[in-house]
Amino acid sequence: MLEQQRSNDGSNQTKTMSHIKHICVCICTYKRPDFLRRLLEALSVQVTDGLFSYSIVVTDNDSLRSAESLVTELAARLPIPIKYCVEARQNIALARNTAIENATGDFIAFIDDDEFTTPHWLATLYKACHQFNADGALGPVKPYFDDRAPEWIIKSRLYDRPSYPTGLVIDGSKGRTGNTFLKREIFAAGERWFRPEFRTGEDQDFFTRMIEKGYVFIWCDEAVAFEVVPPIRWSRSFLLKRALLRGTVALAQPNAKALDISKSVLAVPLYGLALPVTLILGQHRFMPCLVKLCDHLGKLLAIFGINPVKDPYVTG
């Protein structure tokens, strides 16, 4: 059986299927059709260099199947196989596990539904994984503003994420699934891959456990994905709600430590004292300080059973 793959120069290369690896790109989505459309269209033009074939699995974490019509439309139009499935229980770990159960091939890539890729994204991760003889590779996620965001949002760098040199072997704390490429063999049958008791941080837990088993994951700084930061995420209320939820959830995690609570007890008054000073310096200094305060405050409120943000996702 033969398959044609598009090379860098746009020409077609023919290879025997037995020599071509297959990658399944897994996407978990929840009520974000515009973002999902952008991502699927970007993924449809990946340059493979004739090294691999690829397909997509979309797991809808909405029991109402709100993404089904969009995925059906794009699956009929785009030149790559797209499979739609549903995880009705609203839990990101369960949604990821459902995606894996429906994935086929030699490698699994994860990307979030509010991100999009460049044409060489998959090929760059694939080559890095082989170059460093790793079990997986992770790439950076950079913010992308569709419209002109307020200057304080950009200067605050609240949406910037850490980046590392290519080839760096990561630890569990750096593990995440927003831009990730993994060997399929990691996902042994019968195991709980992502644990649903984690409301967030399930990806760090996964990577920590896999590293303890001896798997090696490296950073690939050239495999960039972009996260869309829409106007609703520029609001102060969104940033503060998300910080409070992050803090509340962090304390509820199975691996929460007394040391984390002690740090928050010290951090809350310190950040509180710093607020007036940062306000004088400008919103780009004030808001990061307030966000960090809410991160720690959420942990302390959780000790007393107070959950200021009831929903599992902050949407506005």
C-alpha positions in Angstrom: 0.0 0.0 0.0 1.4 3.4 -1.0 0.8 6.8 0.5 1.8 10.3 -0.7 3.0 12.9 1.8 3.7 16.6 1.1 7.4 17.6 1.4 8.9 21.0 2.3 9.1 22.1 -1.2 5.5 21.3 -1.9 6.3 18.2 -4.0 4.9 14.8 -3.4 7.0 11.9 -2.1 5.9 8.3 -2.3 6.9 5.9 0.4 5.8 2.5 1.4 3.3 2.6 4.3 5.4 0.1 6.3 8.2 2.7 6.5 6.0 5.6 7.5 5.1 6.2 11.1 1.7 7.5 12.0 0.9 10.4 14.4 -2.5 11.0 16.0 -3.1 14.6 17.1 -5.5 14.6 20.1 -7.6 17.7 20.9 -10.0 18.1 23.8 -12.6 20.8 23.4 -15.4 22.4 25.3 -17.6 25.0 23.7 -15.0 26.9 21.7 -16.0 26.4 18.1 -14.1 29.4 16.6 -10.9 28.4 18.2 -11.4 24.7 17.2 -12.0 25.7 13.6 -8.8 27.7 13.5 -6.8 24.9 15.0 -8.2 22.1 12.7 -7.6 24.2 9.6 -4.0 24.9 10.7 -3.4 21.2 11.4 -4.7 20.3 7.9 -1.6 21.8 6.2 1.2 20.2 8.2 4.3 19.5 6.2 5.4 15.9 6.8 8.7 15.8 4.8 7.5 12.3 3.8 8.4 11.0 7.2 5.0 10.3 8.7 1.2 10.3 8.1 -1.2 11.8 10.6 -4.8 12.0 11.7 -6.8 13.9 14.3 -9.1 12.9 17.2 -11.4 15.5 18.7 -12.9 14.7 22.1 -15.9 16.9 22.9 -16.2 17.4 26.7 -19.7 18.7 26.3 -22.6 16.2 26.9 -24.6 18.3 24.4 -22.1 17.5 21.6 -21.8 21.1 20.7 -18.7 20.5 18.6 -20.1 17.7 16.5 -21.5 19.7 13.6 -18.3 21.7 13.2 -16.0 18.6 13.3 -18.3 16.8 10.8 -18.2 19.8 8.4 -14.4 20.1 8.6 -13.8 16.3 8.4 -15.7 16.3 5.1 -13.7 19.2 3.7 -10.2 18.9 5.0 -7.6 16.5 3.5 -6.9 14.6 6.7 -8.8 12.0 8.7 -10.7 13.5 11.7 -12.5 11.4 14.3 -15.1 12.8 16.6 -15.8 11.3 20.1 -17.6 12.5 23.3 -16.7 12.4 26.9 -19.9 13.5 28.6 -18.4 13.7 32.1 -16.9 17.2 32.3 -13.4 16.5 33.4 -10.2 17.3 31.4 -8.4 14.2 32.5 -11.3 11.9 31.4 -11.4 13.8 28.1 -7.7 13.2 27.5 -8.1 9.5 28.3 -11.0 9.2 25.9 -8.9 10.8 23.1 -6.1 8.3 23.8 -8.5 5.4 23.6 -9.6 6.6 20.2 -6.1 7.3 18.9 -4.2 5.1 16.5 -0.6 5.0 15.4 2.9 5.2 16.7 2.8 8.7 18.3 0.3 10.9 20.1 0.4 14.6 20.0 -1.6 16.9 22.3 -2.6 20.5 21.6 -5.3 22.6 23.3 -8.3 23.8 21.4 -7.5 27.5 21.9 -4.1 27.1 20.3 -3.0 26.8 16.7 0.2 25.6 14.9 2.6 26.5 12.2 2.9 24.1 9.1 6.2 22.6 10.5 4.9 22.0 14.0 4.5 18.2 13.9 7.6 17.6 11.8 9.7 19.6 14.2 8.5 17.6 17.2 9.0 14.3 15.4 12.6 15.1 14.4 13.5 16.4 17.9 12.1 13.2 19.5 14.3 11.1 17.2 17.4 13.3 17.3 17.5 13.2 21.2 16.3 9.6 21.4 13.5 10.7 23.7 10.1 9.2 24.6 8.5 12.6 23.9 9.0 16.2 23.2 7.3 19.4 24.4 7.3 22.8 22.7 6.6 26.4 23.8 3.2 28.1 23.7 3.3 31.8 22.9 0.4 34.2 23.3 -1.4 35.5 20.3 -3.7 38.5 20.4 -6.3 38.7 17.6 -7.1 42.4 18.2 -5.0 45.1 19.9 -4.8 44.2 23.6 -4.4 46.9 26.3 -0.7 47.8 26.7 -0.7 46.8 30.3 -1.8 43.2 29.4 1.1 42.8 27.0 3.7 44.5 29.3 2.5 42.4 32.3 3.5 39.2 30.5 0.8 37.4 32.4 0.3 35.1 29.4 3.9 34.4 28.7 5.1 30.9 29.6 8.6 29.6 30.4 10.8 28.4 27.6 14.0 26.3 27.7 16.9 25.3 25.4 16.2 22.5 22.9 17.3 19.2 24.2 16.8 20.0 27.9 15.4 16.9 29.7 12.4 18.1 31.6 11.2 17.2 35.1 7.5 16.6 36.0 6.8 20.2 37.0 7.4 21.3 33.4 5.1 18.6 31.9 1.9 19.7 30.2 -0.2 18.8 27.2 -0.7 22.1 25.4 2.1 21.3 22.9 3.3 17.7 23.4 4.5 14.8 21.3 4.7 11.3 22.9 5.4 7.7 21.9 2.3 5.6 21.8 4.0 2.9 23.8 3.9 5.1 26.9 0.2 4.6 27.2 0.1 1.0 28.5 -3.2 -0.8 28.3 -5.2 -1.0 31.6 -3.6 2.0 33.2 -5.2 5.3 34.2 -3.2 7.7 32.1 -4.6 11.0 33.3 -6.1 10.8 36.8 -9.6 12.4 37.1 -9.2 13.3 40.7 -7.0 16.2 39.5 -9.2 19.1 38.5 -6.1 20.7 37.1 -2.4 19.7 37.1 -3.3 16.3 35.8 -0.6 16.7 33.1 2.1 17.4 35.6 1.0 14.4 37.6 1.1 12.2 34.4 4.6 13.4 33.4 5.9 12.9 37.0 4.7 9.3 37.1 6.1 8.5 33.6 9.5 10.0 34.4 9.6 7.8 37.6 9.0 4.8 35.3 12.2 5.8 33.3 10.7 7.7 30.3 12.6 10.7 29.1 11.0 13.9 27.7 12.9 16.8 26.1 12.1 20.4 25.3 12.0 21.5 21.6 12.1 25.3 21.5 11.5 25.4 17.7 8.2 23.6 17.8 6.1 26.7 18.6 2.3 26.7 19.1 0.3 29.9 19.7 -2.4 30.4 22.3 -5.2 32.7 21.3 -5.9 35.3 24.0 -9.3 36.8 23.2 -10.6 40.1 24.7 -12.5 38.3 27.4 -9.2 37.2 28.9 -7.9 40.7 29.1 -10.4 41.6 31.8 -9.2 41.9 35.4 -12.2 39.8 36.7 -11.2 36.9 34.4 -7.6 37.0 35.6 -8.6 37.1 39.3 -11.2 34.4 39.1 -8.8 32.1 37.3 -6.1 32.8 39.9 -8.5 32.0 42.8 -9.7 28.8 41.1 -6.0 27.8 40.4 -5.2 28.3 44.1 -8.3 26.4 45.3 -7.7 23.5 43.0 -4.0 23.3 43.9 -4.8 22.7 47.5 -7.3 20.0 46.7 -4.8 18.0 44.6 -3.7 14.6 46.0 -0.1 15.7 46.1 -0.7 19.0 47.9 1.9 19.6 50.6 1.9 21.4 53.9 4.9 23.4 52.6 2.7 24.9 49.9 0.2 26.1 52.6 3.0 27.6 54.6 4.3 29.5 51.6 0.8 30.9 51.0 0.4 32.0 54.6 3.6 34.1 54.2 2.9 35.2 50.7 -0.6 36.7 51.2 0.5 39.5 53.6 3.6 40.1 51.6 1.8 40.6 48.3 -0.9 42.6 50.1 1.8 45.0 51.3 3.3 45.2 47.9 0.0 46.2 46.1 0.1 49.9 46.9 3.6 50.2 45.5 2.9 48.2 42.4 -0.2 50.3 41.8 2.0 53.4 41.6 4.3 51.7 39.1 1.4 50.9 36.8 -1.2 48.3 35.9 1.4 46.1 34.3 3.0 45.7 37.7 -0.1 45.9 39.9 -2.1 43.1 38.1 0.6 40.4 38.3 1.0 41.1 42.0 -2.7 40.9 42.5 -2.9 37.7 40.5 -0.2 36.1 42.7 -2.0 37.2 45.8 -5.2 35.5 44.6 -3.3 32.3 43.7 -2.2 32.1 47.3 -5.5 33.4 48.8 -7.4 30.6 46.9 -5.3 28.0 48.8 -6.0 29.5 52.2 -9.7 29.9 51.5 -9.9 26.2 50.5 -8.5 25.3 53.9 -11.8 26.6 55.4 -13.9 25.0 52.7 -14.5 28.3 50.9 -14.6 28.0 47.1 -15.1 31.5 45.6 -15.2 30.1 42.0 -17.8 27.3 41.7 -17.4 26.4 38.0 -14.5 24.1 36.9 -13.7 26.4 34.0 -13.5 30.2 34.0 -15.0 31.6 30.9 -15.5 35.2 31.8 
